[in-house]
Amino acid sequence: MNEQIAITGLAVMGSNLARNFARNGAQVVVHNRTTAKTDALVQLHGSEGDFVQAPSTQDMIDALERPRRILIMVQAGRPTDLVIDDIAPRLDPGDVLIDGGNSRYTDTRRREAALRKIGVHFVGAGVSGGEDGALNGPSIMPGGSPESYAAVGPLLERIAAQVDGTPCCAYVGPDGAGHFVKMVHNGIEYADMQLIAEAYDLLRRVLGATPAEIAAIFAEWNSGDLDSYLVEITAEVLGHTDAATGLPFVDVVLDQAEQKGTGRWTVQSALDLGVPVSGIAEAVFARALSGHPEQRAAAAGLPGPSTPAAVDDRAGFVEDVRKALYASKVVAYAQGFDQIAAASAEYGWDIDRAAMATIWRGGCIIRAKFLDRIKQAYDDDRELPSLLVAPYFADQVGAAQEGWRRVVTAAVQRGIPAPGFATALAYYDGLRAERLSASLIQGLRDFFGSHTYRRVDRAGSFHTLWSADRAEVTP
């Protein structure tokens, strides 16, 4: 088997992936627009494996046996297109180009279709885990043709994180499926972090707990069913003290959260697909709100509620926040998996949601203990209509919902923003409602726009002649 792979783009992620491949037995041809990065990589880490330096694009091509496998690790968007335009004309049919960046799945679909015409396979591979994951085992979500995965899959599986002997890498589906799943992963990540931040804020503002005390609470939570990478590092961040001031680190960080766009893409895609991902959307909007300090300063004097009495049962409130965090996280994952299912149906990708849960168990940012339960839920029922109706999660969220409601009530009573908790609870209640208020919305739409409505007692579409005798007609 050809054990070669080339990597072009040797910033931190590209360099760490190159080292990971080399450590796992592949010959790695390394190329960068500036040779200084290539030289530095080989000088510092050349002893870790078999590296071949390629000063130019053509040198990189010439160093590879066919079928060639080339991983592109450059900035998403136009820079990726420029690299593809440079490499593709030099390739032969059967060669494989892999984009390991955070590309938008629509770009990946376009690129895959164009390269397919010249016989070159294009793989859009989502890579999660950051710098450490790239070096020591990321979660990898490759999409493309089955033939392309046969060519690159074994190498990708070898460098991926391993959980219970299973690689956190699996074939996702055709063309843009891999980058789509990575996008949704990032959307869930947005929601997860927002929920964690709300839990911290409530514990601090309602109980008056210090960051160090809250760090200890998160560390304890991480030993139970909230066991996850993000909960683990939350304890680390909250327990950190700023060396310059002696203050808790979290108190010297500006409260304006940035974003790179994948969360927005997730919400935009969900709107196009008609999938409610309200938890992810609220997380994106909360970051946007945080980034408008001038508006927040102007609104600082607006009236808020009178402060309710202090909480007597501190331990009980901590437990309620834990339940709210767990239940809201399940909602975020449920919405993300619903979006994957909708896109899979729309684009004919046939994505196995159980496999996606499997490859998210290690290496990636949203890795969590309950992904084993999610995998089992989709293994038990591939067509599961919602993760929330899987027996295990129905029981767990049902048991958590009273505490969840108390937390949302406490936040509202005290004027503490908790959009993640509140919208997740609203989604849960909307999903389980026997009848929704959408019936009135349909009546209003028919009144002002003659958009018609359907009835509960017979089939077909109907319209009421609102401006005439209000008789019902069949359009």
Protein Blocks (a to p, Z undefined) as FASTA:
>chain_A
ZZbdcdehjafklmmmmmmmmmnopacddddfblklmmmmmmmmmmnmccdddfbfklmm
mmpccdddddddddehjllmmmmmmmmmmpcehiacddfbfcdfklmmmmmmmmmmnopa
cdddddehijmlmmnopadddeddfklmmmmmmmmmmmmcceehiacbddfbgcjlmmmm
mmmmmmmmmmmmmmmmmmmmmmmmmnopafklmmmmmmmmmmmmmlcfklmmmmmmmmpc
cfklopafklmpccbdcdehlmmmmmmmmmmnopacfklmmmmmmmmmmmmmklmmmmmm
pccdddddddfblmlmmmmmmmmmmmmmmmmmmmmmmmmmmmmmmnonopafklmmmmmm
gopamlcfklmmmmmmmmmmmmlfbfklgmklmmmmmmmmmmmmmmmmmmmmnopacfkl
mmmmmmmmmmmpmbdcklmmmmmmmmmnonopadfkbgcdddddfklnopacdZZ
